[in-house]
Amino acid sequence: MFEWVRRQLDKIGSPTLDWVQVEVTTHCNGSCIYCPRTVLRHTWPNIYMPIELFSELIPFLKYTDLVYLQGWGEPLLNNDFFEMVRICKDLGKRVGFTTNGMLLTEDTIQRLVDLQLDIIGISLAGTTARTHNQIRKGTDFNKLISHLERLCKIQAEKKTEVPAVHLAYLMLKSNFHELKEILPLAKRVGAKQIVASNQTLIVDPRLSGEAIFNDTIRTDYYRKTLEEIKHRAARENIIFDYHGPGLDDASVGCRENVHRVCVINVEGEVVPCVFTNPVLCESRELGNAKPPCYIFNEQSLPLRGMSFGSIRNESLTRIWNKKEYAEFRELFDPETRRKPGQTRSEMPQSCVKCYKRLGV
Ligand code: SF4
């Protein structure tokens, strides 16, 4: 009886989500220089999401059309990754994930194509091996491109266009010039979409100067170049999207679409975005006297986790409808009638001092 009542209550106030993001592992085979996992490696919690925990989500996947299997880590390292994709596909969902591409062996590609995975995002930090490999340490640009060419070949053999290849280019001051070569590369690997993003969570203070939004003298140059690429991409039927390049201090939005999306971290915690993922702050729990920090506007600030509950002991519907979570989302709802000043004064400090709020 109690279970029946609980199920009925779960149906009331069911959310409609643009996508659900699930962190399936925090392990990684790369050591990108800007990644919190690399910078905080001595205390980083390396965890796999067990399939049993992932299965807790099944009743709630009906609230969304898209499941994105991504957090801080390389999803293909989770041995249950293919089973997770299969579960979502059997429920009729679109499924995507982002990878560094090192584990895209022939067998893995065949399985992903056969599962009809919808989106494969490829992380890039350069269009040459020299630049990419220097930034995305532990990965190999030439190997990555040959894996993507193999994906194209297998797609042609199987007469399918899925998964769609999306390139995710991390813009830094030192690799920005190579972005000009992104279109030939996209055509070579059959990518139809490119997103040029920023280093928005800066955990290594030495990399603060690498963020292009901090290079304000050249904002116009960045903007002009990005717009030119966007126009050229449109002529090739490739979507090119970019964030920034300048900061909008007055903004009260969030690039992460947090009012219509939720992130389930590797331990089942429901969090608004990967930047507030409690795994980033884990080292405090390990008794580390010095909490991990990030850099915002030249200030060093402690990383703070934000969780609204865990799917281990509560349903996602319940968590989504909690007063504190609803109030949090209301702050980012574009339809809100609040004044920007009021919204900013009610935002958690992690959001006020977050580059994603400033539009990059
Ligand atoms: S503003 Fe930043 S910290 Fe706040 S929800 Fe958006 S991405 Fe997360």
Boltz pocket constraint, residues with backbone or C-beta under 6 A from the ligand:
constraints:
  - pocket:
      binder: B
      contacts: [[A, 253], [A, 254], [A, 255], [A, 256], [A, 258], [A, 272], [A, 273], [A, 274], [A, 275], [A, 276], [A, 350], [A, 351], [A, 352], [A, 354], [A, 355], [A, 356], [A, 357]]
      max_distance: 6.0
